[in-house]
Amino acid sequence: MKLIDSAKNHFESLGVQHLEVEEWKDEAGNASVIYWNPITLSEKNKIFKKSDNLNDVSILADIVVMKAIDKDGNRLFTLEDKLSLMHKVDSDVLSRIATEMVKAINPEEVKKN
């Protein structure tokens, strides 16, 4: 097996990730669950190109808009939601979600879930 195949297999083994967001309740009063596929280098490149300044926290909203999906794989947010995410959503919660979406994970953590 070529090294590139091993690298691709590793990425594929990471699978869909998720996070329960206690602050965002669903209709039944339960924590909302946000899913996402691991971020790729190409997606990171798109996000960083949108901002000249890596200290621009709007990147957090971009990450959530780009990556957040429901359990069926449907996007949870659109580009039109970005302003609301930036001005009408708890910044600490949004930051926690975006950070989870871009952090490195390993297959051992995936196996635990």
Phi, psi and omega per residue, in radians:
M1 nan 2.353 3.093
K2 -1.269 2.713 3.131
L3 -1.055 -0.664 3.139
I4 -1.084 -0.622 3.111
D5 -1.163 -0.696 3.096
S6 -1.108 -0.740 3.129
A7 -1.114 -0.743 3.136
K8 -1.185 -0.687 3.096
N9 -1.095 -0.693 3.105
H10 -1.058 -0.837 -3.125
F11 -1.062 -0.771 3.142
E12 -1.102 -0.570 -3.113
S13 -1.227 -0.264 -3.125
L14 -1.206 -0.558 3.061
G15 1.116 -3.008 -3.131
V16 -1.345 2.339 3.110
Q17 -1.769 2.880 3.081
H18 -2.678 2.824 3.132
L19 -2.544 2.295 3.018
E20 -1.489 2.304 -3.125
V21 -1.982 1.674 -3.085
E22 -1.034 -0.603 -3.075
E23 -1.224 -0.419 -3.102
W24 -1.864 1.640 -3.082
K25 -1.400 2.554 3.032
D26 -1.513 -3.046 -3.082
E27 -1.041 -0.511 -3.113
A28 -1.562 0.024 -3.141
G29 1.503 0.145 3.112
N30 -1.574 2.773 3.076
A31 -1.046 2.397 3.035
S32 -1.264 2.628 3.101
V33 -2.072 2.220 3.107
I34 -1.917 2.322 3.128
Y35 -1.963 2.788 3.041
W36 -2.866 2.706 2.993
N37 -1.571 2.596 3.135
P38 -0.912 2.514 -3.098
I39 -1.302 2.456 3.120
T40 -1.713 2.865 3.084
L41 -1.085 -0.631 3.107
S42 -1.089 -0.735 3.115
E43 -1.176 -0.703 3.079
K44 -1.057 -0.716 3.125
N45 -1.044 -0.793 3.107
K46 -1.024 -0.782 -3.098
I47 -1.126 -0.823 -3.093
F48 -1.218 -0.495 3.092
K49 -1.190 -0.469 -3.131
K50 -1.219 -0.336 -3.073
S51 -2.178 2.266 3.070
D52 -1.310 -0.387 -3.002
N53 -2.129 2.005 -3.107
L54 -1.193 -0.125 3.042
N55 -1.540 -0.005 3.127
D56 -1.279 1.894 -3.057
V57 -1.254 -0.115 3.061
S58 -1.115 -0.295 3.059
I59 -1.006 -0.590 -3.141
L60 -1.079 -0.760 3.099
A61 -1.152 -0.686 3.110
D62 -1.054 -0.737 3.140
I63 -1.079 -0.830 -3.106
V64 -1.138 -0.751 3.105
V65 -1.066 -0.769 -3.076
M66 -1.215 -0.679 -2.936
K67 -1.819 -0.458 -3.004
A68 -1.184 2.199 3.077
I69 -2.342 2.861 3.047
D70 -1.591 -3.102 -3.065
K71 -1.099 -0.355 3.138
D72 -1.648 0.014 3.112
G73 1.577 0.152 3.116
N74 -1.497 2.464 3.117
R75 -1.075 2.401 3.125
L76 -1.568 -0.456 -3.088
F77 -2.299 2.655 3.046
T78 -1.973 2.965 3.101
L79 -1.023 -0.537 3.120
E80 -1.145 -0.391 3.139
D81 -1.385 -0.219 -3.048
K82 -1.003 -0.785 -3.129
L83 -1.087 -0.711 3.092
S84 -1.117 -0.747 3.110
L85 -1.055 -0.610 -3.098
M86 -1.413 -0.487 -3.006
H87 -2.055 -0.266 -3.026
K88 -2.273 0.315 -3.118
V89 -2.253 2.510 3.114
D90 -0.993 2.041 -3.068
S91 -1.116 -0.546 3.125
D92 -1.185 -0.695 3.118
V93 -1.164 -0.822 3.135
L94 -1.053 -0.736 3.116
S95 -1.090 -0.733 3.131
R96 -1.088 -0.750 -3.136
I97 -1.121 -0.877 -3.104
A98 -1.086 -0.685 3.128
T99 -1.104 -0.737 3.097
E100 -1.082 -0.640 -3.079
M101 -1.202 -0.498 -3.080
V102 -1.835 -0.121 -3.100
K103 -1.265 2.652 3.125
A104 -1.272 2.376 3.079
I105 -2.127 2.836 3.082
N106 -2.222 2.768 -3.071
P107 -1.029 -0.495 3.118
E108 -1.105 -0.685 3.093
E109 -1.134 -0.665 -3.139
V110 -1.135 -0.726 -3.123
K111 -1.097 -0.543 3.139
K112 -1.159 -0.543 -3.096
N113 -1.447 nan nan
